[in-house]
Amino acid sequence: MPEPEIGSIMVSYEAALLRGDCSVKSMDEIREFARALGIQSVDKFVDMEDLVRTIQLAEGNDDCFRRDPTCAEKQCLWYEECVAA
């Protein structure tokens, strides 16, 4: 099966963000998103926090997932899941 294109995955995540349904889904979905970003060996990640932080770095952001309970970055794709922990 061909790898999904990052554009279609980003549109999907951005649409979820606009609907207010931006909670993180399954590890498989997060791995798919990471693969589309070009992250190698995504199957080695067993911890969601490590994988999301790696994605954040690949996007050019700080790897802050679940590290700051007072986070105000509400436009972040990971915000809902991050502050819920």
C-alpha positions, 0 to 999 in steps of 0.5 A, spaced: 500 500 500 502 506 498 504 511 503 499 517 505 501 524 502 502 529 508 498 534 505 491 529 505 493 527 512 494 535 514 488 537 511 484 531 515 488 533 522 486 541 520 479 539 519 479 535 526 482 541 529 477 546 526 471 541 528 474 541 535 475 534 535 483 534 535 484 529 540 489 524 539 487 518 536 490 511 536 498 510 535 497 507 528 494 513 526 499 517 529 505 513 526 501 514 519 502 521 521 509 520 523 511 516 516 508 522 512 512 527 515 518 522 513 520 520 520 523 513 520 522 507 524 516 509 527 514 502 529 520 502 534 516 507 538 511 504 543 510 510 547 505 516 545 509 521 548 516 520 545 512 519 538 508 525 538 515 529 541 519 526 535 513 529 530 513 536 534 521 536 532 520 534 525 515 540 524 520 545 527 516 546 534 518 544 541 518 537 543 513 539 549 508 534 549 505 533 556 511 537 559 507 543 560 500 543 564 499 550 563 500 550 555 496 556 552 498 553 545 491 552 543 492 551 536 497 545 536 494 539 533 496 535 540 493 540 545 487 537 547 490 530 549 496 534 551 493 538 557 488 532 558 494 528 561 
